[in-house]
Amino acid sequence: MGEYSEEEFRKKYPNLARELGGKGGIRINAVRSTVDEGERAASSGYGFTPTAVDFIRRCSTEEQALEIINYLEGRNEIDVDYAKKLRRQLVERGLNSFGSHKDPGYYDRVAKG
């Protein structure tokens, strides 16, 4: 396969050039605290067990998110170190750093397609 100048490439493959050119794109502003958390989120489907982040994403305020973290820690559903990481992320990066807000019923709608 031959090499193209940037101009030739843009003329021959305008959509691909636009995607590779950095114009537009998707902004990613969510942070997963652990690899396991990210893997569960990526492979989640119907019948999955919600994580602390899943519950936090349903919150409308930072106070609600803190209440969730405290509750899960108090029930030993998350350990002390993970709770500290979540609190630190909440304070330093805000509620949106956990991902976009999810309305009630979101996961049921996604699972049903």
N, C-alpha and C positions, 0 to 999 in steps of 0.2 A: 504494500500500500504506500502510495506516495505521500510526501509532506505537502501541506498547504500553508500559504501565508495566512495571517489572521483574517485579512479581507476576503480571500477565496473561501476560507472555511465558513465565514459568516454568510456569504452568498449561497454556498451550497447547502449549509445546514443551519438556517436561521434560528430555529427553535432550540436546537442543541447549543448553539453559540450563546443564545440569550440565557439559558440555564447555567452554562458554565461561566458566563461573564459576571455573575454575581448580582445581576439586576433582579429585583424581586426576591423570591426565596421565602423561606419559612424561618421565623424567629423562634428560637428555643430558649425559654426562660425558666424551665422547671429544673429542679435539682433533685436527684435521687441520692440519698445519704449512703447507701450501701449497694454493692453489686447485686446481692440477693434481692433487694427491694426492686431494683431495675429489672431484673430477670422476671420476677413475679409480675410486674406491671406489663412487660412486653409479651408475656405468654398468657396473660389473664383472659379468661373467657367465662362462659356461663358456669356458675357454681364455684367461682373462685372465692377464696377467703380474703376479705378486705384487709389491707395493711393500715398502719397508722397514717400513712400519707393519704390513702383513700378516704379515711375519715376526715382528715384535715382539709382535703379539697372540697368537702361539703360545707365547710365553715364559711360564714360571711364576715367574721371579724377575727382579729388576732386573739381577742379574749376567748372566743369560742375555741380556737385552735389550742390555746394554752390549756383550757379546761379538758380537752380531749387528751392531750399529752399527759396531763396529770392523772386523769382517770385511767388510761392504759397502763401507766407506770404503777399506780396504786393497786391495780389488779394483777400485776406482774405479767401483763401481756407484752410489754416491752421492757428491756432492762434499763437500769439507771443511766448507763453511758449513752445508749441510743436516745433516751429521753433528753439528756443534756444536749446532744447534737441537734435534735429537732428544735429545742428551745433556742439554741444559739442561731440556727438557721432562721427561725421565725423573727428573732430580734434583729439580726444583721441584714437579712435579705427580704423579709416581709412575707406575708401570706401567699402572694402570687408566685414565690419561688418554688412552691410545692407543685405548681401546675395550675391550670385554669380551674375555675369554680365548677363543681358538678352539682346540678340540681337533683332533687330526689327522683329516683327512678331511672337515672342516667344509665347505670350498669345493666338494668333489665332491658332497656331499649337497645343498647349496644349488643347485648347477647342475642337478642331476637333478630338482629340484622337490620 
